[in-house]
């Protein structure tokens, strides 16, 4: 309480003796005045994520650590949106902006209420949020891949940039919240080795795959960047001058602050063995550009300065970045001057935000298989049998870094809300999550023989996949090295499938997971397969609306689903050779960008406004899209480029360059146009340089990535050739 009183008192006396509280002065002038009054110890203390109060200067304590991956997380009540990988399946940048805007509104409302009550800024209830995660989901075995926007840099960067703009607001003076893109930059498992692992990557892969999404976030004005735990080409990511100074601040001109992952600087001497002491580790991180230490190693900065490892000027350079964010958040200004201080708690999980969560869930769900068009189901079926360990479990709705809602709609609840009053329903889980049933008797699985339709909810949860210290049921510290469902769930599905086949009625498998699973046997056993990811608080309602035909599925895979782990390169290999839709040569089970619809979308021929593209010009490519069904539905058109005349280096087989989500009434048609620019045809050489391309290029427009597998699955893809001058 005393801290808050001091801050208010200091604010009232700002113009006389504390210029850093003078709202009328420029931020830089106020920051300089404040730093000039601080001791070395006080300066160092403000570079810790849990920054203590400086009472004599009227400065409140501030904890930088808050989370908002798919809703305000680990905090108070909040709207729970689909996990990030599900949001990526929407291919909808406008939706991501709206979600970011809703999350930041709720974050401000929570913080406003907290500050009004006791004037504190505690962990998880601050205004600096360590989201989004734009790491590349290069390997489907990575348990934290669920936090990302998938395997494609363009998609990840586009969605991340939109989310950031929503999170940070558009006020010319203040940030609504401070977003943070993480984990810079070459970071995607193995989770068990992240504190000691050395990710070796070529310049080509670095600039073609691992950096572009972060560059889009920087261009969008992201306020913070978080470094990664692992080493990158022998240097700790949080101590790499190449990454943080040469690229991030130098080439890209990043002006915000850099924060370490939590405990990452301690790893310098404990696991990476690149320094000999906490003092050397603190100095290495500081001189490499890390402004905030999530952890405690920056407590040794004062000793590092005394030992000559850093200078006070080095420390002040970092402090200026940190304070600038706090000033931009309005933490030193009067509440009446900041429009975000007036956001009320009534906005938290309000009807508008719940509707947004529903829209996000409905657009994120991917229909992978619909054999004999068994979906959608009729609502007045006489008997529906419902099973599986996740059909009625709220753990199926949220992934890691989640918030909590007071109204979570499970798949079971959604199904019950849709069926007719005279539809008989029977529900039993039938299977434990990851262990064989203790009692081998199972009276109810046989109901699938008599049911008119059987719906089972299977999958993983954050107990089985996710971050190393959170996935407490995982034997691989959060990764899913087998890419399999737990065997007991598979045995349950086999049993239910046998019964359903005896009755000649459909079996619908709904899979909840944050990573691609080996679906080969699942697709053989089930008639329809729906990939729900972790769909958020309205996930059950959205799933039911899709299952019973009120909504046509429109989600698209943001990551390739291989047939099995045997089709993947070694997990520890960070080369992109053989990875993702760009370089994978083996046919996937389901390709990047794929997802079925109840509507039948047909694409006309792709036509170019001219056959050549010269530097400084643009060319338009157009296709007519027709909805041949009676049902209104969304689809996502994706444009890919393939360079045909590059011999000196391997380039992607094809590469996503832009996309558009469209909505068409039944029987309607629309001409969709994309603009092609010369920079879309640059490629990355072995040195990591962008090289302008000349020659012939294939242009593909479709509702999945190009390739034989997409066509086998019924995707519509059109192509044409363009000559690049």
C-alpha positions in Angstrom: 0.0 0.0 0.0 2.8 2.4 0.8 4.3 2.2 -2.7 1.0 3.3 -4.2 0.8 6.3 -1.9 4.3 7.3 -2.7 3.7 7.1 -6.4 0.6 9.2 -6.2 2.4 11.8 -4.0 5.3 11.9 -6.4 2.9 12.4 -9.3 1.2 15.4 -7.6 4.6 17.0 -7.1 5.9 16.1 -10.6 6.5 19.5 -12.0 8.5 20.8 -9.0 10.8 17.9 -8.0 10.0 14.8 -10.0 10.0 15.6 -13.7 9.6 12.0 -14.7 6.0 12.3 -13.5 5.3 15.4 -15.6 2.9 14.3 -18.3 3.6 17.4 -20.4 7.3 16.5 -21.1 8.5 14.1 -23.8 9.2 10.6 -22.6 12.9 10.7 -23.4 13.4 13.8 -21.3 11.6 12.3 -18.4 13.5 9.0 -18.7 16.9 10.9 -18.8 15.9 12.8 -15.6 14.9 9.6 -13.8 18.1 7.7 -14.7 20.2 10.7 -13.6 18.7 10.3 -10.1 19.2 6.5 -9.8 22.1 4.7 -8.1 23.9 1.9 -9.9 22.1 -0.6 -7.7 18.7 0.9 -8.5 19.4 0.9 -12.2 20.4 -2.8 -12.1 17.3 -3.7 -10.1 15.0 -2.3 -12.8 16.4 -4.8 -15.4 14.9 -7.8 -13.5 11.5 -9.1 -14.6 10.3 -8.5 -11.0 11.4 -4.9 -10.8 11.3 -3.7 -7.2 9.9 -0.3 -6.1 12.2 2.6 -5.6 10.4 4.4 -2.9 12.6 7.4 -2.6 11.9 8.3 -6.2 8.2 7.4 -6.0 8.6 4.5 -8.5 6.3 1.5 -8.1 7.4 -2.1 -8.4 6.5 -3.7 -11.7 6.5 -7.4 -12.7 7.0 -7.8 -16.5 5.8 -11.4 -16.7 2.3 -11.7 -18.0 0.9 -14.2 -20.6 -1.8 -13.9 -23.3 -1.2 -16.6 -25.9 -4.9 -17.2 -26.5 -6.5 -15.1 -23.9 -5.3 -13.4 -20.7 -3.5 -16.4 -19.0 -2.8 -17.4 -15.4 -4.7 -14.3 -14.2 -8.3 -13.6 -13.4 -11.4 -14.7 -15.4 -10.9 -14.2 -19.1 -12.2 -15.2 -22.5 -10.4 -18.4 -23.6 -9.9 -18.4 -27.4 -8.6 -21.4 -29.4 -5.0 -22.3 -28.9 -2.6 -20.5 -31.2 -2.2 -23.4 -33.6 -6.0 -23.4 -33.9 -6.1 -19.7 -34.6 -3.5 -20.3 -37.4 -6.0 -22.8 -39.0 -8.4 -19.9 -39.6 -5.9 -18.2 -42.0 -7.7 -15.0 -41.0 -5.6 -12.0 -40.1 -8.6 -9.8 -39.4 -9.8 -12.3 -36.9 -6.4 -12.4 -35.2 -6.4 -8.6 -34.9 -9.8 -8.7 -33.3 -8.7 -11.4 -30.9 -5.6 -9.4 -29.9 -7.8 -6.4 -29.4 -10.3 -8.3 -27.2 -7.5 -9.9 -25.1 -5.8 -6.6 -24.5 -9.1 -5.0 -23.5 -9.6 -7.7 -20.9 -6.0 -7.3 -19.8 -6.4 -3.6 -19.2 -9.7 -4.2 -17.4 -8.1 -6.7 -15.1 -5.1 -4.5 -14.5 -7.3 -1.4 -14.0 -9.3 -3.2 -11.3 -6.1 -4.4 -9.6 -4.5 -1.0 -9.6 -7.6 0.6 -8.3 -7.8 -1.8 -5.4 -4.2 -1.8 -4.2 -2.0 0.0 -6.7 0.2 -3.0 -7.5 1.5 -4.6 -10.7 1.9 -8.3 -9.9 2.9 -11.3 -12.0 0.4 -12.3 -14.7 -1.7 -9.1 -14.0 0.6 -6.5 -15.6 0.5 -5.0 -19.0 3.5 -6.6 -20.7 2.5 -9.8 -22.3 5.0 -12.5 -23.6 2.9 -13.4 -26.6 2.8 -14.3 -29.5 5.0 -17.3 -30.1 6.1 -17.1 -33.8 8.6 -19.9 -33.7 8.4 -22.2 -36.7 6.7 -25.5 -36.0 9.4 -27.3 -38.0 8.8 -30.8 -36.5 5.4 -32.2 -35.4 6.9 -33.9 -32.4 7.5 -30.6 -30.6 5.1 -30.3 -27.7 5.1 -26.5 -27.7 4.3 -26.3 -31.3 0.7 -25.8 -30.2 1.7 -22.3 -29.1 2.8 -21.3 -32.7 1.0 -20.4 -35.9 2.4 -23.5 -37.7 5.3 -24.3 -40.1 5.1 -21.5 -42.6 7.0 -18.2 -42.0 4.7 -16.1 -44.1 1.5 -17.3 -42.4 3.1 -17.1 -38.9 4.4 -13.6 -39.5 1.2 -12.4 -40.9 -0.9 -13.7 -38.1 1.6 -12.7 -35.4 1.7 -9.1 -36.8 -2.1 -8.8 -36.8 -2.3 -10.2 -33.2 0.4 -7.7 -32.1 -1.5 -4.7 -33.6 -4.6 -5.8 -31.8 -2.7 -6.2 -28.5 -0.9 -2.9 -28.6 -3.7 -0.6 -29.7 -3.6 2.4 -32.0 -3.2 5.3 -29.5 -0.5 7.7 -30.8 1.0 8.1 -27.3 0.2 5.0 -25.2 0.4 1.2 -25.6 -2.7 -0.6 -24.6 -0.5 -3.6 -23.7 3.1 -4.4 -24.7 3.3 -7.5 -26.9 6.4 -9.7 -27.1 7.3 -12.0 -30.0 9.2 -15.1 -28.9 11.5 -17.1 -28.8 14.1 -15.4 -31.0 14.9 -17.2 -33.1 15.9 -20.8 -33.9 13.9 -22.6 -31.3 11.5 -25.6 -31.7 12.7 -28.5 -29.5 13.6 -31.0 -28.4 11.9 -29.8 -25.2 13.9 -32.1 -23.0 17.2 -30.6 -24.2 16.3 -26.9 -24.6 18.5 -25.7 -21.8 21.7 -27.3 -23.3 20.9 -27.8 -26.9 22.9 -26.2 -29.8 20.7 -25.6 -32.8 23.0 -25.6 -35.9 21.5 -23.8 -38.8 22.7 -22.5 -42.2 22.4 -18.9 -43.2 20.0 -19.9 -45.9 17.6 -21.6 -43.4 18.0 -18.8 -40.9 16.9 -16.1 -43.3 14.5 -18.2 -45.3 12.7 -20.0 -42.5 13.6 -19.0 -38.9 13.7 -15.2 -39.1 10.9 -13.9 -41.5 8.1 -14.2 -39.0 10.0 -12.2 -36.4 10.8 -9.6 -39.1 7.1 -9.1 -39.7 6.5 -8.7 -36.0 9.2 -6.0 -35.8 7.7 -4.3 -38.8 4.3 -4.4 -37.0 5.9 -2.4 -34.1 6.1 -5.2 -31.6 7.3 -3.7 -28.3 9.4 -6.7 -27.1 11.3 -9.7 -28.3 12.1 -12.7 -26.1 15.3 -14.7 -26.6 15.4 -18.5 -26.6 16.9 -21.0 -24.2 19.1 -22.9 -26.6 22.3 -22.0 -28.3 22.2 -21.0 -32.0 25.4 -21.9 -33.9 27.3 -22.3 -30.6 26.1 -19.0 -28.9 23.3 -18.8 -26.4 20.4 -17.1 -28.1 20.1 -14.7 -25.2 23.8 -13.9 -25.6 24.1 -13.8 -29.3 25.3 -10.5 -30.7 24.6 -11.8 -34.2 21.0 -12.3 -33.4 20.2 -9.5 -31.0 22.6 -6.7 -32.1 23.6 -7.3 -35.7 20.2 -8.6 -37.0 17.5 -7.5 -34.6 18.7 -4.0 -33.7 21.1 -3.4 -36.7 19.5 -4.8 -39.9 15.9 -4.5 -38.7 16.1 -1.3 -36.5 14.2 -2.8 -33.6 13.5 -0.1 -31.0 11.7 -2.0 -28.3 13.2 -4.0 -25.4 14.6 -7.5 -25.3 13.8 -10.0 -22.6 15.5 -13.3 -21.8 13.5 -16.5 -21.5 13.1 -17.4 -17.9 16.3 -18.8 -16.5 18.0 -18.6 -19.9 21.0 -16.5 -18.7 21.6 -18.9 -15.8 22.1 -21.5 -18.4 25.1 -19.7 -19.8 27.3 -21.1 -17.1 25.2 -24.0 -15.8 24.4 -26.0 -18.9 25.8 -24.2 -22.0 29.2 -23.8 -20.2 30.1 -20.7 -22.2 30.8 -18.6 -19.1 32.3 -19.4 -15.7 30.1 -17.4 -13.3 26.8 -15.5 -12.8 28.7 -12.2 -13.3 30.2 -13.3 -16.6 26.7 -14.5 -17.7 25.0 -11.3 -16.7 27.7 -9.3 -18.6 27.4 -11.4 -21.7 23.7 -11.0 -21.9 23.7 -7.3 -21.2 26.4 -6.6 -23.8 24.5 -8.7 -26.3 21.5 -6.5 -25.9 19.2 -8.2 -23.3 17.3 -5.5 -21.5 15.3 -7.6 -19.0 16.4 -10.7 -17.3 13.6 -13.1 -16.5 15.3 -14.6 -13.6 17.8 -13.4 -11.0 21.2 -13.3 -12.7 21.1 -9.6 -13.3 21.4 -9.2 -9.6 25.1 -9.7 -10.4 25.3 -6.7 -12.7 26.6 -4.5 -9.9 29.5 -6.9 -9.3 30.0 -7.3 -13.0 30.5 -3.5 -13.2 32.9 -3.5 -10.3 34.9 -6.3 -12.0 35.1 -4.3 -15.2 33.0 -6.7 -17.3 30.4 -4.0 -18.1 30.2 -0.2 -17.7 27.5 1.9 -16.2 26.9 3.3 -19.6 26.1 -0.3 -20.8 23.6 -0.7 -18.1 21.9 2.7 -18.7 21.6 1.9 -22.4 19.5 -1.2 -21.4 17.6 0.7 -18.8 16.5 3.4 -21.2 14.7 0.8 -23.4 13.0 -0.8 -20.4 11.7 2.5 -19.0 10.5 3.6 -22.4 8.1 0.7 -22.5 6.8 1.5 -19.0 6.3 5.2 -20.0 4.5 4.1 -23.2 2.2 1.9 -21.1 1.3 5.1 -19.1 2.7 3.8 -15.8 4.2 7.3 -15.0 1.2 9.3 -16.2 -2.1 10.4 -14.8 -4.9 8.0 -15.3 -7.2 10.6 -16.9 -4.7 11.1 -19.8 -4.7 7.4 -20.8 -7.8 6.1 -22.6 -7.0 2.5 -21.7 -7.3 3.2 -18.0 -11.1 3.6 -18.5 -11.7 0.1 -19.9 -14.2 -1.5 -17.4 -14.3 -5.0 -16.0 -17.7 -5.5 -17.6 -15.8 -6.2 -20.9 -14.2 -9.4 -19.4 -15.8 -12.5 -21.2 -18.6 -10.3 -22.4 -21.1 -11.5 -25.0 -19.1 -9.9 -27.8 -15.9 -11.7 -26.8 -17.7 -15.0 -26.4 -19.1 -14.6 -29.9 -15.6 -13.8 -31.1 -14.3 -17.0 -29.4 -17.1 -18.9 -31.1 -16.2 -17.5 -34.5 -12.6 -18.3 -34.0 -13.4 -21.9 -32.9 -15.7 -22.4 -35.9 -13.1 -21.2 -38.3 -10.3 -23.2 -36.7 -11.8 -26.7 -36.8 -10.5 -28.8 -39.7 -12.5 -31.5 -41.3 -9.9 -34.0 -42.6 -12.1 -36.9 -43.7 -15.8 -37.3 -44.5 -16.2 -40.7 -46.0 -19.4 -41.1 -48.0 -20.4 -37.6 -46.7 -21.6 -39.0 -43.4 -21.5 -35.4 -42.1 -23.4 -33.4 -41.3 -25.6 -35.5 -39.1 -29.4 -34.9 -38.8 -30.5 -33.4 -35.5 -33.4 -35.8 -35.1 -31.5 -39.0 -35.2 -33.2 -41.6 -33.0 -30.1 -42.6 -31.1 -26.6 -41.0 -30.7 -23.9 -42.7 -28.7 -21.2 -40.4 -27.4 -17.9 -41.6 -26.0 -14.2 -40.9 -25.5 -12.2 -39.5 -22.6 -12.3 -35.9 -23.9 -15.9 -35.5 -24.9 -17.0 -34.0 -21.6 -13.6 -32.8 -20.3 -12.8 -29.1 -20.3 -9.1 -30.0 -20.7 -10.0 -30.7 -24.3 -10.8 -27.0 -24.8 -7.6 -25.2 -23.7 -3.9 -25.8 -24.4 -1.0 -24.4 -22.4 -0.5 -20.8 -21.4 -4.3 -20.7 -20.9 -6.8 -18.6 -19.0 -9.9 -19.7 -17.3 -13.5 -19.0 -18.1 -16.6 -19.5 -16.0 -18.5 -21.0 -19.0 -16.6 -23.6 -21.0 -18.7 -25.5 -23.5 -17.5 -29.1 -24.0 -18.3 -31.3 -27.0 -20.8 -33.2 -25.0 -22.7 -30.0 -24.0 -22.6 -28.9 -27.6 -24.1 -32.1 -28.9 -26.8 -32.1 -26.3 -27.8 -28.6 -27.3 -28.2 -29.6 -31.0 -30.2 -32.8 -30.9 -34.0 -33.0 -31.0 -35.9 -33.5 -27.7 -36.8 -37.1 -28.8 -33.2 -38.1 -29.7 -32.0 -40.7 -27.3 -28.4 -40.1 -26.2 -26.0 -42.2 -24.2 -22.6 -41.0 -23.0 -19.7 -42.9 -21.4 -16.0 -42.0 -21.6 -15.2 -45.6 -22.3 -11.4 -45.0 -22.0 -9.0 -43.4 -19.6 -6.7 -40.7 -21.0 -3.4 -42.6 -21.2 -3.7 -45.8 -19.1 -5.6 -49.1 -19.7 -9.0 -49.2 -18.0 -8.6 -50.6 -14.5 -11.8 -52.5 -14.8 -11.9 -54.4 -18.1 -15.7 -54.6 -18.2 -17.2 -52.0 -20.5 -20.9 -52.3 -20.9 -21.4 -49.3 -23.1 -19.0 -49.4 -26.1 -21.4 -51.9 -27.6 -24.0 -49.1 -27.9 -22.2 -48.1 -31.1 -23.7 -51.1 -32.8 -27.2 -49.9 -32.1 -26.7 -46.1 -32.5 -27.6 -44.2 -35.6 -24.3 -42.3 -35.1 -21.4 -42.5 -32.7 -19.2 -39.5 -31.8 -16.0 -40.0 -29.8 -13.7 -37.4 -28.4 -10.0 -38.5 -28.3 -6.7 -36.8 -28.1 -4.0 -35.3 -25.9 -4.0 -32.5 -23.3 -1.4 -30.3 -21.7 -0.8 -33.2 -19.3 0.7 -35.1 -22.3 2.1 -32.4 -24.5 3.4 -28.9 -24.0 6.2 -27.3 -22.0 8.7 -29.5 -20.1 7.5 -28.7 -16.6 3.8 -28.6 -17.3 3.2 -31.9 -19.2 3.3 -34.0 -16.1 2.0 -37.2 -17.8 4.6 -37.0 -20.6 7.6 -39.3 -20.6 9.2 -37.0 -23.2 9.0 -33.8 -21.2 6.1 -32.5 -23.3 7.1 -33.7 -26.7 5.2 -36.5 -28.5 8.1 -38.4 -30.0 5.8 -41.3 -31.2 3.2 -39.0 -32.9 0.6 -41.5 -31.6 -2.5 -41.3 -29.5 -2.1 -43.3 -26.3 -2.5 -46.9 -27.1 -5.5 -47.4 -24.7 -7.4 -44.7 -26.7 -6.6 -46.4 -29.9 -7.8 -49.7 -28.5 -11.1 -48.1 -27.5 -11.5 -46.6 -31.0 -10.9 -50.0 -32.5 -13.5 -51.6 -30.3 -16.1 -48.8 -31.0 -15.3 -49.0 -34.8 -16.0 -52.7 -34.9 -19.4 -52.2 -33.2 -20.3 -49.3 -35.4 -19.4 -51.3 -38.6 -21.6 -54.2 -37.3 -24.5 -51.7 -37.1 -23.6 -50.1 -40.4 -23.8 -46.6 -38.9 -21.2 -43.8 -39.0 -18.4 -43.2 -36.5 -17.1 -39.6 -36.1 -13.8 -39.1 -34.4 -13.1 -35.7 -33.0 -9.3 -35.2 -32.2 -8.2 -32.7 -29.6 -4.5 -32.0 -29.9 -1.9 -29.3 -30.4 0.3 -31.2 -32.7 -0.1 -33.4 -35.8 -0.7 -37.1 -34.9 -0.3 -40.2 -37.0 -3.9 -40.5 -38.2 -3.4 -43.4 -40.6 -5.2 -46.0 -38.5 -7.7 -43.4 -37.1 -8.8 -42.6 -40.6 -9.2 -46.2 -41.4 -11.4 -46.8 -38.3 -13.5 -43.7 -38.4 -15.8 -42.5 -41.2 -15.3 -38.8 -40.4 -12.2 -37.2 -38.7 -12.4 -33.7 -37.3 -9.3 -32.0 -36.0 -10.4 -29.7 -33.3 -7.0 -28.6 -31.9 -7.8 -27.0 -28.5 -10.7 -24.9 -29.5 -11.3 -22.6 -26.5 -14.3 -22.0 -24.3 -16.9 -22.1 -27.2 -15.2 -25.1 -28.8 -18.0 -27.6 -28.0 -20.6 -25.3 -29.5 -18.6 -24.8 -32.6 -18.0 -28.5 -33.0 -21.6 -29.4 -32.6 -22.7 -26.7 -35.1 -20.3 -28.3 -37.6 -21.2 -31.9 -36.8 -24.9 -31.1 -37.2 -24.6 -28.8 -40.3 -25.3 -25.4 -39.0 -21.8 -24.3 -40.0 -19.6 -25.7 -42.8 -16.1 -26.5 -41.7 -13.5 -24.1 -43.1 -10.3 -24.6 -41.1 -7.1 -25.3 -43.0 -4.0 -27.1 -41.7 -1.1 -24.7 -40.8 1.3 -27.6 -40.7 1.9 -30.7 -42.7 0.6 -34.0 -41.3 3.2 -36.7 -42.2 2.1 -40.3 -42.4 4.4 -41.3 -39.5 7.5 -40.2 -37.7 9.5 -42.4 -40.1 8.9 -39.8 -42.8 10.7 -37.1 -40.7 14.3 -36.1 -40.5 16.0 -36.6 -37.1 14.3 -34.4 -34.5 17.5 -32.6 -33.5 18.4 -31.6 -37.1 17.5 -28.0 -37.7 18.1 -28.1 -41.4 14.9 -27.7 -43.4 15.9 -30.5 -45.8 13.0 -32.9 -45.9 10.8 -30.7 -43.7 7.5 -28.9 -44.1 5.6 -28.6 -47.3 8.4 -26.6 -48.8 11.0 -29.3 -48.8 9.3 -32.6 -47.8 9.5 -35.1 -50.7 7.5 -37.9 -49.2 3.7 -37.7 -49.7 2.1 -36.5 -46.5 -1.1 -37.9 -45.1 -2.6 -34.4 -45.1 -0.9 -31.5 -46.8 -0.3 -28.0 -45.5 -3.3 -25.7 -46.2 -5.8 -28.6 -46.6 -9.3 -28.8 -45.0 -12.6 -30.1 -46.3 -15.9 -28.2 -46.6 -19.5 -29.3 -46.8 -19.8 -27.0 -49.8 -18.3 -27.9 -53.2 -15.9 -25.1 -54.3 -14.8 -25.1 -57.9 -12.0 -22.8 -59.2 -11.9 -21.6 -62.7 -8.6 -21.2 -64.6 -6.0 -18.8 -63.2 -5.5 -15.8 -65.5 -2.8 -13.2 -65.4 -3.2 -9.5 -66.3 0.0 -9.8 -68.2 2.5 -12.6 -68.9 5.6 -10.8 -67.6 6.6 -9.1 -64.4 9.2 -6.4 -64.5 11.0 -4.7 -61.6 8.8 -2.0 -60.1 5.6 -3.4 -61.6 2.8 -5.6 -60.4 0.8 -8.3 -62.1 -2.7 -9.5 -61.0 -3.7 -13.2 -61.0 -7.4 -13.9 -60.9 -9.6 -17.0 -60.4 -13.3 -17.4 -60.3 -14.5 -19.4 -57.3 -18.0 -20.9 -57.4 -19.9 -22.5 -54.6 -21.7 -25.4 -56.3 -23.7 -26.4 -53.2 -26.8 -25.0 -51.5 -25.0 -24.1 -48.3 -23.3 -20.8 -47.4 -19.6 -21.6 -46.6 -16.2 -20.1 -46.2 -13.0 -21.2 -48.0 -9.4 -20.1 -47.9 -7.7 -19.4 -51.2 -3.9 -19.7 -51.0 -1.4 -18.5 -53.6 1.9 -20.3 -53.9 5.0 -19.6 -56.1 7.4 -22.1 -57.5 10.6 -20.9 -59.1 11.4 -23.0 -62.1 14.8 -21.8 -63.3 17.1 -21.8 -60.2 19.9 -24.3 -60.6 22.7 -23.2 -58.2 20.7 -23.7 -55.0 17.7 -25.7 -53.8 14.7 -23.4 -53.4 11.3 -24.4 -52.0 9.1 -26.7 -54.1 6.5 -24.0 -53.6 6.0 -21.2 -51.2 2.9 -19.5 -49.7 2.9 -15.8 -50.7 -0.5 -14.6 -49.8 -4.0 -15.9 -48.9 -7.6 -14.8 -48.7 -10.6 -16.1 -46.7 -13.8 -15.8 -48.7 -17.5 -16.5 -47.9 -19.9 -17.5 -50.6 -23.7 -18.2 -50.4 -24.9 -21.4 -52.0 -24.8 -21.1 -55.8 -22.8 -17.9 -55.7 -19.5 -17.2 -57.5 -16.9 -14.6 -57.1 -13.7 -13.5 -58.9 -10.8 -13.4 -56.5 -7.7 -11.4 -57.4 -4.2 -11.4 -56.0 -1.5 -8.9 -56.7 2.0 -10.3 -57.5 5.0 -8.1 -56.7 8.7 -8.7 -57.7 9.7 -9.3 -54.1 7.5 -12.3 -53.9 9.9 -14.0 -56.3 13.2 -13.3 -54.4 15.0 -16.4 -53.1 17.6 -16.8 -50.4 21.1 -18.0 -51.3 23.6 -19.9 -49.2 24.8 -16.7 -47.6 21.4 -15.8 -46.4 21.0 -12.9 -49.0 17.9 -12.1 -50.9 18.5 -12.6 -54.6 16.2 -11.1 -57.2 14.8 -13.9 -59.5 14.6 -13.8 -63.2 13.1 -16.7 -65.2 9.8 -18.6 -65.3 7.7 -19.1 -62.2 4.7 -21.3 -61.6 1.8 -19.6 -59.8 -0.7 -21.9 -58.0 -4.0 -20.7 -56.6 -6.1 -23.2 -54.6 -7.7 -24.2 -51.4 -4.7 -26.3 -50.3 -1.0 -26.4 -51.1 -0.1 -27.8 -54.5 0.9 -31.4 -55.1 -0.5 -34.8 -56.0 -1.7 -35.4 -52.5 -3.9 -32.3 -52.4 -5.5 -33.3 -55.7 -6.1 -36.9 -54.4 -7.9 -35.5 -51.4 -10.2 -33.4 -53.6 -8.6 -30.0 -53.3 -9.0 -27.5 -56.1 -5.8 -26.0 -57.4 -5.2 -24.0 -60.5 -1.8 -23.0 -62.0 -0.3 -20.7 -64.6 3.2 -19.5 -65.5 4.7 -16.0 -65.2 7.9 -14.7 -66.7 10.0 -12.6 -64.2 12.2 -10.1 -65.9 
